[in-house]
Amino acid sequence: MPNYYVTLEAAWLVKDVKSVDDAIGIAISEAGKRLNPKLSKVEVAVGSMSCPACGEVFDSVYLVANTALVGLILEIKVVNAENESHAAKIAKAVIGKALADVPLKTIDVALKEG
């Protein structure tokens, strides 16, 4: 059975924060703490979006009233999955267990070569 890299998008809420940079740091740190040590192989990064008007790319963070919504990207290697759909379900189940109250969405599933 093949191996896949599955990329998920997570919506992470950060309260009592003053800046976008602080929100990003806190979100990545909190996600890392909840994923470790069992899921230390999950790569965590901040997502990016492009402005619909000018096309400029910026971090996926929205900050209002000292509360931020940070879009995180989580990547995990899934071994011995039957197909892409099965790999995505495995990734969501494994990561979802550690991040029970965090919305997740599959954004990419790629076959691991070799």
ROPAGU-297681 format. One record per residue: x, y, z of N, C-alpha, C in turn. Coordinates in steps of 0.02 Angstrom, whole numbers, padded with zeros to 5 digits, always signed. Each point is the difference from the previous one (the first is absolute). Layout:
% residues N
XYZXYZXYZ ...
//
This chain:
% residues 114
+00042-00059+00000-00042+00059+00000+00044+00062+00000 -00021+00051-00036+00042+00060-00007-00003+00046+00061 +00049+00046+00002+00004+00051+00052-00019+00068-00031 -00029+00043+00041-00022+00065-00023+00021+00055+00048 +00007+00061-00027+00007+00060+00040-00067+00035-00002 -00029+00011+00059-00065+00032+00004+00009+00068+00033 -00029+00051-00032+00003+00068+00026-00070+00021+00021 -00005+00021+00063-00063+00023+00027+00005+00074+00018 -00057+00033-00003-00005+00069+00022-00038+00000+00066 +00024+00039+00049-00032+00003+00065-00016+00073+00017 -00058+00010+00031-00019+00067+00023+00014+00004+00074 +00051+00040+00019+00022+00004+00069-00019+00068+00030 -00035-00001+00056-00022+00061+00033+00049+00018+00056 +00023+00063+00000+00045+00024+00052-00032+00062+00032 -00010-00003+00066-00031+00056+00036+00053+00041+00037 -00019+00062+00015+00043+00046+00038+00069+00009-00032 +00000+00019-00063+00062+00010-00037+00000+00070-00030 +00058+00031-00003+00005+00070-00021+00023+00009-00073 +00034-00050-00028+00026+00008-00068-00007-00064-00040 +00004+00007-00065-00003-00057-00045+00059-00047+00012 +00060+00028+00009+00059-00042+00012-00007-00040+00065 -00027+00031+00052-00011-00036+00063-00051-00056-00011 -00053+00013-00037-00051-00049-00013+00029-00061-00036 +00042+00013-00050+00031-00054-00037+00044-00042+00046 +00042+00033+00039+00044-00036+00046-00038-00043+00050 -00052+00029+00029-00040-00037+00049-00036-00059-00032 -00029+00010-00059-00036-00054-00033+00046-00058-00017 +00058+00014-00028+00047-00053-00017+00025-00036+00063 +00014+00038+00052+00023-00029+00063-00053-00045+00032 -00062+00025+00003-00054-00040+00030-00013-00063-00040 -00001+00005-00066-00011-00059-00042+00056-00050+00010 +00062+00024+00002+00057-00045+00011-00004-00036+00066 -00021+00034+00052-00006-00031+00066-00053-00055+00000 -00055+00012-00035-00054-00050-00001+00017-00059-00044 +00042+00010-00050+00019-00054-00045+00059-00042+00026 +00041+00030+00043+00059-00036+00026-00017-00036+00064 +00032-00054+00018+00054-00033-00036-00025-00053-00051 -00063-00020+00005-00025-00054-00043+00003+00016-00074 -00016+00062-00018-00003+00019-00071+00054+00052-00017 +00060-00012+00024+00054+00048-00012+00020+00005-00073 -00022-00047-00041+00017+00001-00072-00046+00045-00040 -00051+00030+00032-00044+00046-00035+00034+00068-00007 +00005+00023-00062+00029+00066-00014-00055+00052+00009 +00015+00053+00039-00048+00053+00013+00027+00065-00027 -00040+00036-00039+00020+00065-00027-00062+00044-00006 +00011+00064-00006-00056+00046-00011-00018-00001-00074 -00064+00003-00014-00023+00000-00069+00008+00068-00032 -00014+00004-00064+00003+00063-00035-00061+00008-00044 -00016+00063-00014-00057+00017-00043+00023+00055-00047 -00036+00008-00054+00015+00056-00045-00058+00049+00000 +00018+00063-00003-00050+00054-00002-00040-00005-00065 -00066+00000+00004-00040-00004-00061+00007+00062-00044 +00018+00057+00028+00006+00061-00039+00067+00007-00034 +00055-00011+00038+00066+00013-00028+00041-00063-00013 -00021-00056+00029+00036-00063-00010+00059-00011+00046 +00014+00048+00044+00057-00006+00046-00014-00056+00050 +00051-00039+00015-00006-00056+00047+00016+00024+00071 -00041-00022+00048+00011+00019+00070-00018-00059+00045 +00022+00003+00064-00015-00053+00048-00074-00006+00012 -00023-00060+00010-00071-00015+00011-00019+00012+00073 -00006+00064+00018-00016+00020+00068-00050+00058-00003 -00050-00004+00043-00049+00053+00005-00005+00019+00074 +00015+00064+00015+00003+00024+00069-00052+00054+00012 -00045-00013+00047-00052+00048+00019-00010-00003+00075 -00003+00058+00033-00014+00004+00072+00043-00047+00041 +00065+00000-00015+00049-00041+00037-00013-00075-00005 -00036-00020-00052-00013-00071-00013+00019-00014-00073 +00039-00053-00010+00023-00015-00068-00023-00069-00023 -00014-00004-00064-00013-00064-00032+00060-00012-00046 +00038-00052+00015+00061-00015-00037-00011-00063-00041 +00014+00005-00064-00004-00059-00044+00066-00037+00002 +00000-00060+00028+00061-00041+00003-00002-00053-00054 +00059-00019-00023+00008-00055-00047+00035-00056+00037 -00030-00060-00002+00027-00059+00034+00014-00053-00053 +00061-00025-00001+00018-00052-00049+00023-00062+00037 -00026-00058-00021+00017-00063+00031+00010-00053-00054 +00046-00046+00013+00011-00056-00045-00045-00057+00024 -00040-00027-00045-00044-00056+00015+00026-00061-00038 +00015-00053+00037+00028-00061-00031-00055-00052-00009 +00007-00039-00053-00043-00057-00015-00074+00018-00005 -00015+00054-00035-00070+00017-00013-00022-00032-00066 -00063-00016-00004-00027-00033-00060-00002+00047-00060 -00017+00064+00013-00005+00050-00053+00003+00070+00031 -00007+00052-00041+00004+00069+00025-00054+00015+00052 -00060-00023-00014-00056+00012+00046+00012-00033+00068 +00025-00060-00002+00015-00037+00061+00056+00036+00039 +00051+00024-00035+00055+00036+00032-00026+00064+00035 -00045+00036-00034-00028+00061+00029-00041-00017+00063 -00038-00053-00001-00040-00020+00058+00045-00019+00059 +00054-00035-00014+00047-00020+00052+00031+00063+00031 +00023+00046-00042+00033+00061+00024-00048+00041+00044 -00062+00008-00023-00049+00038+00039-00016-00034+00066 -00003-00066+00000-00015-00037+00061+00057+00007+00051 +00061-00008-00024+00059+00001+00044+00011+00071+00028 +00001+00049-00045+00011+00069+00023-00061+00025+00037 -00059-00017-00023-00062+00021+00033-00006-00025+00071 +00029-00057+00014-00001-00026+00069+00041+00045+00046 +00056+00024-00023+00043+00044+00040-00027+00071+00003 -00034+00021-00053-00027+00068-00005-00076-00004-00003 -00031-00029+00051-00071-00017-00001-00047+00058-00016 +00015+00059+00023-00046+00056-00009+00021+00048-00056 +00044-00023-00044+00026+00043-00053-00028-00024-00068 -00033+00045-00037-00026-00019-00066+00058-00016-00048 -00007-00056-00037+00052-00021-00047-00031-00009-00069 +00040+00014-00051-00022-00010-00069+00059-00027-00041 -00011-00051-00038+00052-00027-00044+00010+00047-00058 +00063+00020-00012+00014+00044-00057+00044-00033-00053 +00035-00054+00019+00042-00034-00050+00018-00070+00024 +00001-00046-00047+00024-00068+00012+00046-00018-00058 +00063-00016+00017+00049-00015-00052+00031-00068+00013 +00007-00039-00052+00033-00065+00004+00074+00011+00014 +00026-00036+00051+00071+00004+00016+00038-00046-00048 +00046+00028-00036+00040-00039-00047+00054-00038+00037 +00015-00060-00024+00055-00039+00027-00014-00037+00059 
//
